[in-house]
């Protein structure tokens, strides 16, 4: 065997100069390493498939969870859940969004102020508070309530005039109602 004293030296020499198409020589300070490329790609392919499958399942679960959460926020009943009587909400002039939410939550009209605030933000009600008298029915969802408040769809107020002769008498009768003041009636043209 001339140059090679041990079989391992011969193996070192052969593996260094003879690279088959399915293996590669990776030099190392200690010894040569031969990696079989027929085994490696299949192992990487299996790992890649498993990773892709796990990622796809995780994304699907996340998407389903978020869809369910948004459905709950928009379409689950959030108003007067324990009551069967409607609530009349009076929003005064120059009222801001925080006042409306505080009033609804403190009077236990809405159960979840956070979901109401989320829907209000998305639909743009936080900047568009309209004063008036609103009838809130039991078991309305956030979407219905915010749409009603944002559009200004108020409860009609029925006014009956008996024994009214002058504008001042009319102003006194109407100011008994919570929405209009006597000065506003006096300035109005009849």
C-alpha angles and dihedrals in degrees: 000000000000109000097025117072096182136029089244090061089053090049089050091053095046094046090049097053103026113067115173118208089254098052139051133202115235109189116227130179090240106037143335116272122210117201120195107225093198089065098040100057093048090050091047090046091053091048091048091050092049092047091048091048093049091047092049092050092048092050091047093051091047092049093048091048093050092047091052091047093051091047089053092048095049105032110026117100109263104163128081092340094168096039134074096196122090119241125226112219117200114199110191124218114277091021118151131215095259091057091052094049092046091050093048093047097042092049088049092240092131123038100199115040092178095060090043089052092049093052091043091054094048094047094043098243094133090074097036107058110160121198120232147091115298130186111217113199122211118268097017114156124232093258093055093045096048092046090051093048095042094050093047093235096168132184109262113246115220114219122192121186118206123172096356115150107158138038090250092055089050091050091052092051095048096045088062083073114081100235108057129052127215093247091056091052092048091054094046120098112236 
